[in-house]
């Protein structure tokens, strides 16, 4: 059997690992690094460079090096925030069908899931090399506030890479799992997930092996990348002031400044001031490279980012308010994501919660740990431990992964863990007059199914369109439109006579499915919402289009994985069919038996009554 | 907390699936109508521990697993409503109005077949024995069996009514 891996597919960096009886092992690259840049570089030569090697090319080959694809996945190209992101990216993004973004590099047009699939392929390859087995299935983490289309885009990326995506798990939930797994704790924990691109905050109740999310909220476009951009803007202004050259209209220059900004930010984590010279950002009129001198101390930096930090604390406050919890109800605070290394973030967090955040687990790796544990839970298997390397903290304090599931499904002592997650936003249905009703409020447990009766707005209405929104507002237009569904052939009748049952079902990946049924005619339509900005789903059974820019060998590899996936699916279906047949035979036999027994009983009863 | 065995799970599905539409939120979560927040959260955790679909992914066939997800999604909905004071009050008002209007068919507990289907096999047997004893005029045995059945499902309005009618 193949490997079931956990993947933290991040905006800037990704991590992948496998759960073993000795703990989670993370895949390292040839230089031993366990954190891999989510970057794909497609040089004109036609080759493909991935991961940390590709990151180096952000400065040297910016037009053909794709990063931050996660910010575009499942997004509507026309949304203002996406337009803003696109403006700062050095590679061109165009509008594809269904308003999805298309990345254009070297004349090749790629969907965002195709690009993310390349990042996944890199991680899969590292896992396969290190753990010497084929990767077949995975748990992929996503920001808790990811929308339907972003989740669908992520699943599509997995499918293109030839993976069975067992589950999408919310990043903060995965972090809590890594933190509380096997610890037999009874705690309320707050997870503060401040990553490269997004910010999430969740509160969970850990009740030994049950991890229940009580509430979650977050913000897109709030992460380390935004802080880098801010520092880059500062450097650009300095440059304009000192040498009279404004690099801001030049994406290449801003890109280089961004790379410098990231280093300055990291330097300021353990130092009070940073200063020096940055070379080769721009060239002057005669083609001579110009360098700039800069100086940035911690307090100026803190002032710059204060607004961002305030926003994260506001989100924490909101989550506590909606869950009805007090600050004192939180037993521990878990930090996730590289941006939690910033001293100001730690300081404000400690002040707000009046306690020191937990640092037991590496904030860059904790999400992948949780994903790997959940992958093991869902696969019901723990992988061979003879291979791979233990991560440092686990080597010191190994957490055994013991599923101990017996034949009958009853596990032995502990070992199991169960995630009970929630919807990140209110799901709404359009009503008359431009308003909407909450169908499932934010923080509803998933998977969930709720039905409600609706009726027609006027007489002899033969068709209704059910529009679904996501967001906190009563007014339709203030929310995000998820999609719509149509029910036709409603028999004529008075206003309010029709009975239309609308059912919202949120699946375990937090994706909404809607169906509508005319109770009088039994007409039913079911739809996965056709979500704007989402990848247009290909035939589930068919082969996914292969990402461009792969060598023949790589293509063959992915193709092979896709083929194997098809075979597995076919095998599964065949097994299920056989089982269903067997079951049907069994039931027929039982029914026959029951009929006989009933006859006998009737006869007996008749006799008794006759007495 | 222990997941249910495959046998327990399938027996539960067979019992609950046919009666799913008639079950109210309290019955689905298996809590008394006056349950407080803590009881409701505890009941949800118990149900999740026992029958959450993630815990039975490899034990059930895909179609059995689908059925389990359907039932579990209803339990989650019951939890969503009952844990919130606002939702719970609205739900109780709606239920009361529906019953008063008679716009809806009588709820399951009034329908012996589906109400019976909700009980555990042991309780069903005890109920049948009680009814049979009642028919033969053995009131003492009827009461005893019905009380034993009720002890298995103290919240069952159906069994309470049945005991009163003996």
Interface residues (C-beta under 8 A of the other chain):
Chain A: X205 X207 X208 X209 X210 X212 X377 X378 X379 X380 X405 X408 X409 X410 X411 X416 X418 X419 X420 X440 X441 X444 X445 X446 X447 X448 X449 X450 X505 X508 X572 X576 X579 X580 X583
Chain B: X1 X2 X3 X4 X5 X6 X7 X9 X41 X44 X45 X48 X49 X52 X53 X54 X55 X56 X57 X58 X59 X61 X62 X63 X69 X70 X72 X73 X74 X76 X77 X79 X80
